[in-house]
């Protein structure tokens, strides 16, 4: 596909990414002679018409966003069965890759990245667009350190399958889902704030707060489990940063930051030097973010000496009143000597501090594997590496005997600092009563995992149409709660989704275009693309051809394309429409102009953040496109003009 020309203008050069929903290519736009990134939907998504419509609508909305921390969308279109988005090509690395390579980040660097994304989210939220899938995989970092977030609004097109789908990349999103997303509740701007808090948690600790073997378990953790404070893993984290994370990730939306802007301001004001140790607390106390922000910095001179300091001040004042005033003479040679001494002292002090830090730096060690050991054995093994043990949950296991370690966090061979605590889960053996678990309403893959974790096996799997979502278990045999021996096979019936209803295509030839549209929509078909041709046999605005022959059986919600007569008049051709842009509405003398056109062929940005001068007065643009649509004009990301256009008639209003 690398040599293909898409839409007659985009030359696909090389594949640069492969995600759960789409494949990304580097391409060259022949029209504007620039490199772009093109995201092409994978074939399995193009068969779902509702998904395609949602995908197109959300992408068009996101195309109106123009912000330095958002990957710009230039064009949205379709060629044959290929649905694509043309985006700004960002040279840099994906944040998730940086985390994998570097592990926990320096606190200041992590905060700077999150601040930029908070600004991007705040701008999008003001434009009534919620991201819904904020995660490191959707954040790009340029070589200059600029953070840019991508895939705005596209997550809305994905249904609940994002949590439980079969594609590993999509399932990864569950680690950053808000509790309301996990339970399918009301999603708003604060859901993005929760996800951004999880991103900051991962940046400073190198791990996500909730993790499990399958996505359903992680989703349940987001809803029910208390988050382990970051200081448990990174004791030196600034207390203000930890407070921000804990507030952003509160399970209740009302307790989070009200806006992304509020989170940004908190990050800007965060004291990056004060930790829980300095404040006298071991862990996050939940006392509230505001109290932390307004606390004074520890400087070593506050507190017990207050009374004495006031008395000293009074004595000095009295002494000054009793003594005659003296003229102060400045010895320029002494002043120069002092300044020179200070200049020399700065690098020397830095050298001393550097040497001190190197002597006191904590050594890093590789975590050994303690899986299958008892707690005593693991404690002895970890102590060899100056590591501690922390006993976590007791879990059912058919693989490990009671009292043996089933899993550990961090995993074996990960690098940690000496003194770090390794959390272990302990086996409580097989399920005592041997009852078969309930896997109805679970996905087929999750059902298999749950059955095996209880010591049973998945038996035969049959499928049938139902009101349940696709790939979800609708029945099981034996039923949940039935007592059975280990290894018993449980047969499953999995949903294929709702049966696709078919309808008979009516004969609309010879009918008025409006009557044809009404007849198609009445039986559940969609009005497709319309083309126009001259005809002496058919009157003007009469249907002269239809895509499917009458009485053909097609799926409900299928689009039917039509050809309409223009009588003895030639069909209208696309016209160029002049648009005068008045600069008087600009807030600044120098501003950035963006113009976005949305018509029947898709969405495109014809002018993207071009610098303009207000005193120039105005500029006349020539607009061209297909059919009816809209044009938006933005000054510095604010919409100042939005008009309806019809490129067939040349009308604009």
C-alpha positions as CSV (number, residue, x, y, z in Angstrom):
1,X,0.0,0.0,0.0
2,X,3.0,2.3,0.4
3,X,2.9,3.5,-3.3
4,X,-0.9,4.2,-3.3
5,X,-2.3,7.7,-4.0
6,X,-5.3,8.4,-1.8
7,X,-8.0,10.8,-2.8
8,X,-5.9,11.9,-5.8
9,X,-3.5,13.9,-3.5
10,X,-2.0,11.9,-0.7
11,X,0.9,9.7,-1.6
12,X,1.4,7.0,1.1
13,X,5.1,6.7,1.8
14,X,5.5,4.3,4.8
15,X,3.7,2.7,7.7
16,X,4.6,4.4,10.9
17,X,2.1,3.0,13.4
18,X,-0.5,0.3,14.0
19,X,-3.1,0.7,16.7
20,X,-6.3,-1.1,17.8
21,X,-8.6,0.9,15.4
22,X,-6.3,2.1,12.6
23,X,-3.0,1.9,10.8
24,X,-1.0,5.2,10.5
25,X,1.0,6.1,7.4
26,X,3.4,8.9,6.6
27,X,2.3,10.6,3.4
28,X,3.0,13.6,1.2
29,X,0.2,15.9,0.2
30,X,0.9,16.7,-3.5
31,X,-1.4,19.7,-3.4
32,X,0.3,21.6,-0.6
33,X,3.7,19.8,-0.9
34,X,3.9,18.9,2.8
35,X,4.3,15.7,4.9
36,X,1.2,14.5,6.8
37,X,0.1,11.5,8.9
38,X,-2.9,9.5,7.6
39,X,-4.8,7.3,9.9
40,X,-6.8,4.6,8.0
41,X,-9.5,2.6,9.7
42,X,-9.0,-1.1,9.9
43,X,-11.4,-3.2,7.7
44,X,-13.2,-4.7,10.7
45,X,-14.5,-1.3,11.7
46,X,-15.7,-0.2,8.2
47,X,-18.5,-2.8,8.3
48,X,-20.3,-1.1,11.1
49,X,-22.3,1.8,9.6
50,X,-23.2,3.4,12.9
51,X,-19.6,3.3,13.9
52,X,-18.5,4.9,10.6
53,X,-21.1,7.7,11.0
54,X,-20.0,8.4,14.6
55,X,-16.3,8.2,13.6
56,X,-16.9,10.8,10.8
57,X,-19.0,13.1,13.0
58,X,-16.5,13.1,15.9
59,X,-13.5,13.6,13.6
60,X,-15.2,16.6,11.9
61,X,-15.8,18.1,15.3
62,X,-12.2,17.5,16.4
63,X,-11.0,19.1,13.1
64,X,-12.1,22.5,14.3
65,X,-9.6,22.3,17.2
66,X,-6.4,24.2,16.6
67,X,-4.1,24.3,19.6
68,X,-0.3,23.9,20.0
69,X,-0.7,20.9,22.2
70,X,-3.3,19.1,20.0
71,X,-2.4,17.2,16.9
72,X,-4.2,19.1,14.1
73,X,-6.7,17.3,11.8
74,X,-6.5,18.6,8.3
75,X,-8.9,16.4,6.4
76,X,-11.5,13.6,6.9
77,X,-12.6,11.6,4.0
78,X,-13.5,8.3,2.3
79,X,-12.3,6.6,-0.9
80,X,-14.2,3.4,-1.7
81,X,-14.2,1.4,1.5
82,X,-11.2,3.3,2.9
83,X,-12.1,5.7,5.7
84,X,-9.2,8.0,6.7
85,X,-8.1,11.1,8.7
86,X,-5.3,13.4,7.6
87,X,-3.4,14.8,10.5
88,X,-0.4,16.9,11.3
89,X,2.8,14.8,11.2
90,X,4.6,15.1,14.5
91,X,8.3,14.2,14.7
92,X,8.9,12.7,18.1
93,X,8.1,9.7,20.3
94,X,5.0,8.3,21.9
95,X,4.8,8.9,25.6
96,X,4.1,5.2,26.3
97,X,7.3,4.3,24.6
98,X,9.2,6.8,26.7
99,X,7.8,5.3,29.9
100,X,8.8,1.8,28.8
101,X,12.4,2.9,28.0
102,X,13.0,5.3,30.8
103,X,10.7,4.2,33.6
104,X,9.7,6.8,36.3
105,X,10.3,10.4,35.2
106,X,11.8,13.3,37.1
107,X,8.9,15.0,38.8
108,X,9.5,18.4,37.1
109,X,9.5,16.8,33.6
110,X,6.4,14.8,34.3
111,X,4.5,17.8,35.6
112,X,5.6,19.9,32.5
113,X,4.1,17.2,30.2
114,X,0.9,17.0,32.1
115,X,0.5,20.8,32.2
116,X,0.6,20.9,28.4
117,X,-2.0,18.2,28.1
118,X,-4.2,19.9,30.7
119,X,-4.1,23.1,28.5
120,X,-5.1,21.0,25.5
121,X,-8.0,19.4,27.3
122,X,-9.2,22.7,28.7
123,X,-9.3,24.1,25.2
124,X,-11.2,21.1,23.8
125,X,-13.6,21.1,26.8
126,X,-14.4,24.8,26.1
127,X,-15.4,23.7,22.6
128,X,-17.6,21.0,24.0
129,X,-15.4,18.1,23.0
130,X,-14.4,15.3,25.4
131,X,-11.5,13.1,24.6
132,X,-12.6,9.9,26.4
133,X,-9.3,8.1,25.9
134,X,-6.5,10.1,27.5
135,X,-3.5,7.8,27.9
136,X,0.2,7.8,27.1
137,X,-0.4,6.0,23.9
138,X,-2.3,9.1,22.6
139,X,0.4,11.6,23.6
140,X,3.4,12.5,21.4
141,X,6.5,14.3,22.6
142,X,8.5,16.3,20.1
143,X,12.3,16.6,20.3
144,X,11.8,20.1,21.8
145,X,9.7,18.7,24.6
146,X,6.3,19.8,23.3
147,X,3.5,17.4,24.3
148,X,0.7,16.9,21.8
149,X,-2.4,14.8,22.3
150,X,-4.2,13.0,19.4
151,X,-7.4,11.0,18.7
152,X,-9.7,13.7,20.1
153,X,-13.3,12.6,20.3
154,X,-12.7,9.4,18.3
155,X,-13.1,7.2,21.4
156,X,-16.8,8.2,21.4
157,X,-17.2,6.2,18.3
158,X,-16.1,3.1,20.1
159,X,-18.7,1.3,22.2
160,X,-18.3,-0.7,25.3
161,X,-16.0,-3.1,23.4
162,X,-13.2,-0.7,24.3
163,X,-13.0,-2.4,27.7
164,X,-13.7,-6.0,26.7
165,X,-12.8,-6.2,23.0
166,X,-10.4,-8.7,21.6
167,X,-7.8,-6.2,20.4
168,X,-5.1,-5.9,23.0
169,X,-4.2,-2.3,22.1
170,X,-7.8,-1.2,22.7
171,X,-8.1,-3.1,25.9
172,X,-5.1,-1.2,27.2
173,X,-7.3,1.8,27.6
174,X,-9.0,0.3,30.6
175,X,-6.0,1.2,32.7
176,X,-6.8,4.9,32.3
177,X,-10.6,4.7,32.4
178,X,-12.6,6.7,35.0
179,X,-14.9,4.8,37.3
180,X,-17.9,6.3,35.4
181,X,-16.5,5.1,32.1
182,X,-15.9,1.6,33.5
183,X,-19.5,1.3,34.7
184,X,-21.0,2.9,31.6
185,X,-22.2,6.0,33.4
186,X,-22.3,9.7,32.5
187,X,-19.1,10.9,31.0
188,X,-18.0,14.6,31.1
189,X,-14.9,16.7,31.2
190,X,-13.9,15.3,34.7
191,X,-13.6,11.9,33.1
192,X,-10.6,13.3,31.1
193,X,-9.2,14.8,34.2
194,X,-9.3,11.4,36.0
195,X,-7.5,9.8,33.1
196,X,-4.9,12.6,33.1
197,X,-4.3,12.0,36.8
198,X,-3.6,8.3,36.0
199,X,-1.1,9.4,33.3
200,X,0.7,11.6,35.9
201,X,0.6,8.7,38.4
202,X,2.3,6.4,35.8
203,X,4.9,9.1,34.8
204,X,6.2,9.5,38.4
205,X,5.9,5.9,39.6
206,X,6.5,4.0,36.3
207,X,3.4,1.9,36.8
208,X,-0.4,2.2,36.5
209,X,-2.3,2.2,39.8
210,X,-4.6,-0.7,38.9
211,X,-3.5,-3.8,36.9
212,X,-4.8,-7.3,36.5
213,X,-4.8,-10.2,34.1
214,X,-7.9,-9.1,32.3
215,X,-9.6,-5.8,31.5
216,X,-12.8,-6.5,33.4
217,X,-10.9,-6.9,36.7
218,X,-9.1,-3.6,36.1
219,X,-12.4,-1.8,35.4
220,X,-13.7,-3.2,38.7
221,X,-10.6,-1.9,40.5
222,X,-11.3,1.6,39.2
223,X,-14.8,1.4,40.6
224,X,-14.1,-0.2,44.0
225,X,-10.5,-0.3,45.0
226,X,-8.7,2.5,46.8
227,X,-5.7,3.8,44.9
228,X,-2.3,3.2,46.5
229,X,-0.7,6.7,47.0
230,X,2.3,7.3,44.7
231,X,4.5,8.0,47.8
232,X,4.2,4.3,48.7
233,X,6.4,3.6,45.6
234,X,8.2,6.9,45.4
235,X,8.7,8.3,48.9
236,X,10.5,11.4,47.5
237,X,7.5,12.6,45.5
238,X,6.6,16.2,46.3
239,X,3.5,16.2,48.5
240,X,1.8,18.8,46.3
241,X,2.2,16.6,43.2
242,X,0.8,13.6,45.1
243,X,-2.2,15.7,46.3
244,X,-2.9,16.8,42.7
245,X,-2.9,13.1,41.5
246,X,-5.2,12.0,44.3
247,X,-7.7,14.8,43.7
248,X,-7.7,14.3,40.0
249,X,-8.3,10.5,40.4
250,X,-11.0,10.8,43.1
251,X,-13.7,8.2,42.4
252,X,-16.4,10.8,42.6
253,X,-16.6,13.3,39.8
254,X,-17.7,16.1,42.1
255,X,-14.5,15.8,44.2
256,X,-12.1,16.2,41.3
257,X,-10.8,19.4,39.8
258,X,-13.7,21.3,38.3
259,X,-11.9,22.0,35.0
260,X,-8.6,21.1,33.4
261,X,-7.6,24.7,33.8
262,X,-7.9,24.4,37.6
263,X,-5.7,21.3,37.5
264,X,-3.2,23.2,35.3
265,X,-3.1,26.1,37.9
266,X,-2.5,23.6,40.7
267,X,0.4,22.1,38.8
268,X,1.9,25.6,38.2
269,X,1.7,26.4,42.0
270,X,3.0,23.0,43.2
271,X,5.9,23.2,45.5
272,X,8.4,20.7,43.9
273,X,10.7,20.5,46.9
274,X,8.4,19.6,49.9
275,X,7.8,15.9,50.4
276,X,5.6,14.0,52.9
277,X,8.8,13.4,55.0
278,X,9.4,17.2,55.3
279,X,5.7,17.8,56.1
280,X,5.6,15.1,58.8
281,X,3.3,12.7,56.9
282,X,4.2,9.2,55.6
283,X,1.4,9.0,53.0
284,X,-1.4,11.0,51.4
285,X,-3.9,11.8,54.2
286,X,-6.8,13.0,52.0
287,X,-6.8,16.3,53.9
288,X,-7.4,18.2,50.6
289,X,-5.5,19.8,47.8
290,X,-6.1,23.4,48.7
291,X,-4.5,23.1,52.2
292,X,-1.4,21.7,50.6
293,X,-1.0,24.5,48.0
294,X,-1.3,27.3,50.5
295,X,1.2,25.9,53.0
296,X,4.4,28.0,53.4
297,X,7.7,26.5,52.2
298,X,10.0,25.1,54.9
299,X,12.8,27.5,55.3
300,X,14.3,26.6,58.7
301,X,13.5,29.9,60.4
302,X,9.8,29.6,61.3
303,X,8.1,28.4,64.5
304,X,9.6,28.3,68.0
305,X,11.7,31.5,67.7
306,X,8.8,33.8,66.9
307,X,8.5,35.4,70.4
308,X,12.2,35.9,70.8
309,X,12.4,37.3,67.3
310,X,9.8,39.9,68.1
311,X,11.6,41.0,71.3
312,X,14.8,41.3,69.5
313,X,13.2,43.5,67.0
314,X,11.8,45.8,69.7
315,X,15.3,46.0,71.4
316,X,16.9,46.8,68.1
317,X,14.3,49.5,67.5
318,X,15.0,51.1,70.9
319,X,18.7,51.0,70.4
320,X,18.3,52.7,67.0
321,X,16.3,55.4,68.6
322,X,18.9,56.1,71.3
323,X,21.9,56.0,69.0
324,X,22.9,58.9,66.8
325,X,22.6,58.3,63.1
326,X,25.8,57.4,61.2
327,X,26.8,58.0,57.7
328,X,27.4,54.8,55.8
329,X,30.4,54.7,53.6
330,X,30.7,52.0,50.8
331,X,34.1,50.6,50.3
332,X,34.1,49.7,46.6
333,X,37.1,47.4,46.8
334,X,35.4,45.3,49.6
335,X,32.1,45.1,47.7
336,X,33.9,43.9,44.6
337,X,35.8,41.3,46.7
338,X,32.5,40.0,48.2
339,X,30.8,39.8,44.8
340,X,33.8,37.9,43.4
341,X,33.8,35.5,46.4
342,X,30.1,34.8,45.8
343,X,30.6,34.1,42.1
344,X,33.4,31.7,42.9
345,X,31.4,30.1,45.7
346,X,28.4,29.1,43.5
347,X,30.2,26.5,41.3
348,X,32.1,25.2,44.3
349,X,28.9,24.7,46.2
350,X,27.4,22.9,43.3
351,X,30.4,20.6,43.1
352,X,30.1,19.8,46.8
353,X,26.4,19.2,46.4
354,X,27.0,16.9,43.4
355,X,29.6,14.9,45.3
356,X,27.3,14.6,48.3
357,X,24.4,13.4,46.1
358,X,26.6,10.8,44.4
359,X,27.7,9.4,47.8
360,X,24.2,9.2,49.2
361,X,22.5,7.9,46.0
362,X,20.4,4.8,46.5
363,X,21.7,1.7,44.6
364,X,19.3,0.1,42.1
365,X,18.9,-3.7,42.0
366,X,17.0,-6.2,39.9
367,X,13.9,-7.7,41.6
368,X,14.2,-11.5,42.0
369,X,11.4,-13.9,41.2
370,X,9.5,-15.1,44.3
371,X,6.6,-16.7,42.6
372,X,5.8,-20.1,44.1
373,X,7.7,-19.4,47.3
374,X,6.2,-19.1,50.8
375,X,6.2,-15.6,52.5
376,X,9.1,-16.7,54.7
377,X,11.1,-17.9,51.7
378,X,10.4,-14.8,49.7
379,X,11.3,-12.5,52.7
380,X,14.7,-14.2,52.9
381,X,15.3,-14.1,49.2
382,X,14.3,-10.4,48.9
383,X,16.5,-9.5,51.9
384,X,19.6,-10.6,49.9
385,X,18.9,-7.7,47.6
386,X,18.0,-5.2,50.4
387,X,14.3,-5.3,49.4
388,X,11.2,-5.6,51.6
389,X,8.1,-7.7,51.2
390,X,4.5,-6.5,51.5
391,X,1.7,-9.1,51.6
392,X,-1.2,-8.2,49.4
393,X,-4.4,-10.0,48.6
394,X,-5.2,-13.7,49.1
395,X,-6.5,-15.1,45.8
396,X,-7.9,-18.4,44.6
397,X,-5.5,-20.5,42.5
398,X,-5.5,-23.9,41.0
399,X,-1.8,-23.6,40.0
400,X,-0.3,-22.7,43.4
401,X,-0.8,-24.4,46.7
402,X,-2.3,-22.6,49.7
403,X,0.3,-20.2,51.2
404,X,2.4,-19.9,48.0
405,X,3.0,-16.7,46.2
406,X,0.9,-16.4,43.0
407,X,2.1,-13.0,41.7
408,X,4.4,-10.1,42.6
409,X,4.6,-6.4,41.9
410,X,7.1,-5.3,40.5
411,X,7.7,-8.3,38.3
412,X,11.0,-10.2,38.3
413,X,14.0,-8.5,36.7
414,X,12.6,-4.9,37.0
415,X,15.0,-2.4,38.4
416,X,14.1,-0.7,41.7
417,X,16.0,1.1,44.4
418,X,17.2,-0.7,47.5
419,X,14.6,-0.7,50.3
420,X,11.7,-0.9,47.9
421,X,8.7,-3.1,49.0
422,X,7.6,-5.9,46.7
423,X,3.9,-6.6,47.0
424,X,2.9,-10.3,46.7
425,X,-0.5,-12.1,46.3
426,X,-0.8,-15.3,48.3
427,X,-2.7,-18.4,47.2
428,X,-5.6,-19.6,49.3
429,X,-5.8,-22.8,47.2
430,X,-8.6,-23.9,45.0
431,X,-12.2,-22.8,45.6
432,X,-13.2,-24.9,48.6
433,X,-16.8,-25.6,47.6
434,X,-16.0,-26.3,43.9
435,X,-18.9,-24.0,42.7
436,X,-18.9,-23.0,39.1
437,X,-18.7,-19.2,38.8
438,X,-21.1,-17.0,36.9
439,X,-19.7,-16.0,33.5
440,X,-23.0,-14.8,31.9
441,X,-22.6,-11.2,30.6
442,X,-18.8,-11.6,30.4
443,X,-16.9,-11.7,27.1
444,X,-15.9,-15.1,25.8
445,X,-12.2,-14.4,26.6
446,X,-13.0,-13.2,30.1
447,X,-15.3,-16.1,30.7
448,X,-12.4,-18.5,29.8
449,X,-10.0,-16.7,32.1
450,X,-12.5,-16.8,35.0
451,X,-13.3,-20.5,34.6
452,X,-9.7,-21.4,34.5
453,X,-8.9,-19.3,37.6
454,X,-11.5,-21.3,39.5
455,X,-10.0,-24.6,38.3
456,X,-12.6,-25.4,35.6
457,X,-12.2,-25.6,31.8
458,X,-14.1,-24.0,28.9
459,X,-16.1,-26.6,27.0
460,X,-17.9,-26.2,23.7
461,X,-18.7,-22.7,22.5
462,X,-21.8,-22.1,20.3
463,X,-23.2,-18.8,18.9
464,X,-26.6,-17.3,18.3
465,X,-28.1,-13.9,17.6
466,X,-29.5,-12.1,20.7
467,X,-30.0,-8.6,22.2
468,X,-26.6,-9.1,24.1
469,X,-23.6,-7.3,22.6
470,X,-21.4,-9.4,20.2
471,X,-19.0,-11.8,21.9
472,X,-20.7,-11.7,25.2
473,X,-21.8,-15.0,27.0
474,X,-25.6,-15.3,27.1
475,X,-25.9,-18.8,28.7
476,X,-23.7,-21.4,30.4
477,X,-24.0,-25.0,31.3
478,X,-23.7,-26.1,34.1
479,X,-25.3,-23.1,35.6
480,X,-23.4,-20.7,38.0
481,X,-23.3,-22.1,41.6
482,X,-23.4,-25.7,40.6
483,X,-21.0,-27.9,42.6
484,X,-18.5,-29.6,40.3
485,X,-15.1,-31.3,40.4
486,X,-12.0,-29.4,39.3
487,X,-11.5,-29.7,35.5
488,X,-15.2,-29.8,34.8
489,X,-16.0,-28.4,31.3
490,X,-18.4,-25.5,31.2
491,X,-20.2,-25.0,27.8
492,X,-20.9,-21.5,26.7
493,X,-23.4,-19.8,24.3
494,X,-22.0,-16.6,22.9
495,X,-23.9,-13.7,21.3
496,X,-23.5,-12.8,17.7
497,X,-25.4,-9.5,18.4
498,X,-28.7,-8.6,17.0
499,X,-29.8,-10.3,13.8
500,X,-29.5,-8.0,10.8
501,X,-33.0,-7.3,9.4
502,X,-33.4,-7.2,5.7
503,X,-35.9,-5.1,3.7
504,X,-37.1,-5.0,0.1
505,X,-35.9,-2.1,-2.0
506,X,-38.9,-0.1,-3.4
507,X,-39.1,1.2,-7.0
508,X,-38.5,5.0,-6.8
509,X,-37.7,5.6,-10.4
510,X,-39.9,8.3,-11.9
511,X,-40.7,9.8,-8.5
512,X,-39.9,13.2,-7.2
513,X,-36.6,13.3,-5.3
514,X,-38.3,14.3,-2.0
515,X,-41.0,11.5,-2.4
516,X,-38.2,9.0,-3.1
517,X,-36.3,10.0,0.0
518,X,-39.4,9.7,2.2
519,X,-40.2,6.2,0.8
520,X,-36.7,4.9,1.4
521,X,-36.5,6.2,5.0
522,X,-40.0,4.9,5.8
523,X,-38.8,1.3,5.4
524,X,-35.5,1.8,7.2
525,X,-33.2,2.6,4.2
526,X,-30.9,5.6,4.0
527,X,-30.8,8.3,1.4
528,X,-27.4,7.9,-0.3
529,X,-25.4,10.0,-2.7
530,X,-27.2,11.9,-5.4
531,X,-25.9,12.7,-8.8
532,X,-27.5,14.8,-11.6
533,X,-27.8,14.3,-15.3
534,X,-29.7,15.9,-18.2
535,X,-32.6,13.8,-19.5
536,X,-35.5,14.4,-22.0
537,X,-37.3,11.3,-20.7
538,X,-37.5,12.3,-17.1
539,X,-38.8,15.6,-15.7
540,X,-36.6,17.9,-13.6
541,X,-35.9,16.6,-10.0
542,X,-37.2,13.1,-10.9
543,X,-35.3,9.9,-10.1
544,X,-34.1,8.3,-13.2
545,X,-31.8,5.6,-11.7
546,X,-31.4,3.8,-8.4
547,X,-28.5,1.8,-7.1
548,X,-30.4,-1.4,-6.3
549,X,-33.1,-2.9,-8.5
550,X,-36.6,-2.9,-7.2
551,X,-37.5,-5.9,-4.9
552,X,-33.8,-6.6,-4.1
553,X,-33.3,-7.6,-0.5
554,X,-30.7,-5.5,1.4
555,X,-29.7,-5.0,5.0
556,X,-31.7,-2.4,6.9
557,X,-30.0,1.0,7.2
558,X,-28.3,0.5,3.8
559,X,-27.7,3.7,1.8
560,X,-29.3,3.8,-1.7
561,X,-27.6,6.1,-4.2
562,X,-29.8,7.8,-6.8
563,X,-29.4,9.7,-10.1
564,X,-31.8,12.6,-10.6
565,X,-32.8,14.4,-13.8
566,X,-32.1,18.1,-14.4
567,X,-34.5,18.1,-17.4
568,X,-33.1,19.9,-20.4
569,X,-30.8,22.0,-18.3
570,X,-27.1,21.0,-17.7
571,X,-26.4,20.0,-14.1
572,X,-25.0,22.7,-11.8
573,X,-21.3,22.6,-11.4
574,X,-19.3,23.4,-8.3
575,X,-18.7,27.1,-8.0
576,X,-16.0,29.2,-6.3
577,X,-17.6,31.4,-3.6
578,X,-15.9,34.6,-2.3
579,X,-15.9,35.2,1.4
580,X,-14.7,38.5,3.0
581,X,-13.1,38.0,6.4
582,X,-13.2,41.1,8.5
583,X,-10.2,41.5,10.9
584,X,-12.0,43.9,13.2
585,X,-13.1,41.1,15.5
586,X,-9.5,40.1,16.2
587,X,-8.5,40.6,19.9
588,X,-4.8,41.1,19.1
589,X,-3.0,43.2,16.5
590,X,-1.1,40.1,15.4
591,X,-3.3,37.0,15.3
592,X,-3.6,33.5,13.7
593,X,-6.2,32.8,11.1
594,X,-7.7,29.3,10.6
595,X,-10.4,28.4,8.0
596,X,-12.2,25.0,8.0
597,X,-14.6,23.8,5.3
598,X,-17.0,20.9,5.9
599,X,-18.9,19.7,2.8
600,X,-20.1,16.5,1.2
601,X,-16.6,15.3,0.4
602,X,-15.3,15.7,4.0
603,X,-13.6,18.2,6.3
604,X,-10.5,20.1,5.4
605,X,-8.5,23.0,6.8
606,X,-7.7,25.4,3.9
607,X,-5.9,27.9,6.1
608,X,-4.2,26.6,9.3
609,X,-2.9,29.2,11.8
610,X,-1.6,31.7,9.3
611,X,-0.3,34.9,10.9
612,X,-2.4,38.0,10.1
613,X,-2.3,41.7,11.1
614,X,-5.5,43.3,12.3
615,X,-4.7,46.7,10.9
616,X,-4.7,45.2,7.4
617,X,-8.5,45.4,7.6
618,X,-9.8,42.3,5.8
619,X,-9.0,39.5,3.3
620,X,-11.2,38.0,0.5
621,X,-11.0,34.2,0.4
622,X,-12.1,32.0,-2.6
623,X,-14.0,28.9,-1.3
624,X,-14.6,25.8,-3.3
625,X,-16.1,22.4,-2.5
626,X,-18.8,19.9,-3.2
627,X,-22.5,20.3,-2.5
628,X,-23.7,21.9,0.7
629,X,-21.7,22.4,3.8
630,X,-20.3,25.0,6.3
631,X,-17.3,27.2,6.7
632,X,-15.8,28.2,10.0
633,X,-13.4,31.1,10.5
634,X,-11.2,31.2,13.7
635,X,-9.0,33.9,15.1
636,X,-6.5,32.6,17.7
637,X,-8.7,29.4,18.1
638,X,-11.9,31.4,18.7
639,X,-14.7,30.9,16.2
640,X,-15.6,34.4,14.8
641,X,-17.7,33.4,11.8
642,X,-19.7,30.3,10.8
643,X,-21.7,30.2,7.6
644,X,-23.7,27.8,5.5
645,X,-22.5,27.3,1.9
646,X,-23.9,25.6,-1.2
647,X,-21.2,25.1,-3.8
648,X,-23.8,24.0,-6.4
649,X,-25.8,27.3,-6.2
650,X,-23.0,29.6,-5.0
651,X,-25.1,30.7,-2.0
652,X,-23.5,31.6,1.3
653,X,-25.4,32.8,4.4
